[in-house]
Amino acid sequence: MNTTLVIMAAGIGSRFGGLKQATAITDDGKGILDFSVLDAKKAGFDKAVIILREDILSEFDERIGKRLKKIIDTTYVIQDTSSLPEGRKKPFGTGHAILACKDVVKTPFCIINADDYYGCNAFTAIEKHLEQAKKGEYAILAYELGNTLSKNGTVTRGVCSLNENNYLQRIEEVSKIPYDRKCIYQGKEQILPEKTPVSMNLWGLTTDIFDILEKEFAVFLKTADLNKDEFLIPTIIGESLIKYNTSCKAFFNKDRWYGITYKEDLDEVKQAMKKILEEGKYPEYN
């Protein structure tokens, strides 16, 4: 079965300051997506759909998109921001971004953030799951919280509660998680364990999710504070487990995540990728 990689690359990057989706992390100018797209291709994904904003399309294509097209069949999708209220610059969130793909993605698909490096083995289990998945049988690649933190500032993570068979029961978006993991979770201040499973927005989905997103987005537009609220894919998937009787199998990756949230993260990512390349994990790029 064909499977599609969907890349969310329409973010503003306000904390980073610039087009971090295309920022170079190697001496020869490769970005995180050069590695993620190659990893996904090797795992079996045969198409990529990249979600962008109109104002960054040309720069993205020039700086990294043209290289990605040489790796995998690639389509660009523009996230519509016409429904944003006056004064709001930030798109409505990841759920809104995925909804932009509904007329393009026709196969089971995996979604990722453009500025996260998930590890060279991240996509294999998800792709195998999608090849057999029936309607509403989703998947998530879970990471240990301790492997996803930044020394340079707080992060937001989807904290997962799993049952004994490693199926997702609930997920809570927790913001302002510092490096020491002391944060507000379930209404109280606590230190989350290092091995707490969290989402890094690597989800495996079947195409029925688009119907769910359309229904829930219509509700969002009527009930949310459109000046600040976000329509987030983890929240929608969590609600779908009960409301739409879906399921979500958790697979695990103990690799260290690397991402560019702050400018100060960039040097760490460059050093990590240099080591990964020296270890021979990407012979195509040596």
LINKAWO-V361725 format. One line per field, one symbol per residue. burial: 1 if it has 9 or more other ideal C-beta (glycine too) atoms within 8 Angstrom, else 0. Layout:
# LINKAWO-V361725
burial = ???
This chain:
# LINKAWO-V361725
burial = 0011111111101001001111101100011111111111101111111111100110111011101110110111111000010000001111111111110010111111111111110111111111101001111111111111110010101111010001110011110011001010100000010001111111111110110111011001100001001011111111111000011111111010111111011101110111011000010010
